[in-house]
Amino acid sequence: MNKIWISVIGFIVAVAAIAFLSSNEGECQKDDAVMKTIMTRRSIRDYKEEPVCREAMAEILQCGIYAPSAMNMQTWAVRVVDNKEFIDGVTAIAVKQNPEIAEQPGFRNFFRNAPTVAFVACPEESYSGEYDCGLLSQNMMLAAWSKGIGSCCLGSVVGVMNSEEAKPYLERLQLPEGYKLLVGIAFGYPASEIPVAPERDATKAFYVE
């Protein structure tokens, strides 16, 4: 009888161990997937004309707003534009201000030819808003890449959007009162080969004993 119980207990322990190892293996695979997304993502500067489908963009936005923020204040405001008239209108203003950008090979629009652009803003008076929006932006770009959608942060967008000529377009974003535009993020399906990442300087990160 004791031998039977020992056998039963041994069997249960074995099953539990297998389940535990399988669970851990699954977790490792999840970690690997996240790390692969981080390590393979590149800034894309050439896109197909097809806009990002709104269902996919909704998931990307969801991942963005689940980024951490100071005291969970969620200080960001995000506006997504896939309206060609809007994008072309801002492009015309940008080209008027700096004609050289239109001389770039394959130039179609000011947003690196992206068909979809997310504008990210935060309160003008906020000690954490810029950091919070940085976390949100990174979440969105990584989520996009996991779905095969490229992205690129566009700081030059801010100057153009804040110009007097682009004021009607800035107003169309309907940002909350007291908010400032921080960055535009291009989204779209890559139109050419994914660029190779420049080598990183690993000496800039180390333990302090």
C-alpha positions, 0 to 999 in steps of 0.5 A, spaced: 500 500 500 505 504 501 509 503 495 502 504 491 502 511 495 509 513 493 508 511 486 502 516 486 505 521 489 511 520 485 507 521 479 503 527 481 510 530 483 513 528 476 506 531 472 507 538 476 514 538 475 513 538 467 507 543 468 512 547 471 517 547 466 513 547 460 510 554 464 517 557 464 518 555 457 512 558 455 514 564 459 521 564 456 518 564 449 514 570 451 520 574 453 524 572 447 519 574 442 519 581 446 526 581 446 526 580 438 521 585 437 526 590 440 532 588 437 530 588 430 525 594 430 528 599 425 526 606 424 523 606 417 523 612 412 520 609 406 513 606 406 508 603 401 502 608 400 497 603 403 495 606 410 495 602 416 488 599 417 485 602 423 484 595 427 491 594 427 492 602 429 487 601 435 491 595 438 497 600 437 494 605 441 492 601 446 499 598 447 501 606 447 496 608 453 498 602 457 505 605 458 507 607 465 506 614 467 508 618 473 502 617 478 498 614 473 496 621 470 496 619 463 499 626 461 499 624 453 494 626 448 495 622 441 491 624 435 492 619 429 491 622 422 491 617 415 487 623 411 491 624 405 488 631 404 491 633 411 498 630 410 499 633 403 497 640 406 502 639 411 507 637 406 506 643 402 507 648 407 513 644 409 516 644 402 514 651 402 518 653 408 524 648 406 524 646 398 530 642 399 526 636 402 522 635 396 528 633 392 529 627 396 529 621 392 522 618 391 519 624 396 511 624 396 510 627 403 513 630 409 512 624 413 517 620 410 512 618 405 508 615 411 500 614 410 499 614 417 501 619 422 500 619 430 501 626 433 503 626 441 502 632 445 503 633 453 501 639 458 506 645 457 506 645 464 508 638 467 514 635 470 513 628 467 509 629 461 515 628 456 517 622 459 510 619 459 509 621 452 516 618 450 514 611 454 507 611 450 511 612 443 516 607 444 510 602 446 506 604 440 513 603 435 514 596 438 507 594 438 507 596 431 513 592 429 510 586 432 505 587 427 510 588 421 508 595 421 514 600 421 515 607 424 519 613 425 519 619 430 519 625 426 521 631 431 522 636 425 514 635 424 513 640 431 516 646 428 512 646 421 506 644 425 507 650 430 508 655 424 503 660 423 501 657 416 500 650 419 495 653 424 489 650 421 492 643 421 494 644 428 487 646 430 484 640 427 488 635 432 483 638 437 489 638 443 487 639 450 488 646 452 495 648 455 498 642 451 504 642 446 506 638 440 512 633 442 513 629 436 510 626 430 510 618 429 510 616 422 507 609 421 506 604 415 508 598 411 515 598 409 517 599 402 524 597 402 529 593 405 529 594 413 536 598 414 541 595 418 542 597 425 548 602 427 553 598 432 551 600 439 556 603 444 556 598 450 561 601 454 555 607 456 551 602 460 555 598 466 554 596 473 557 601 479 560 597 484 
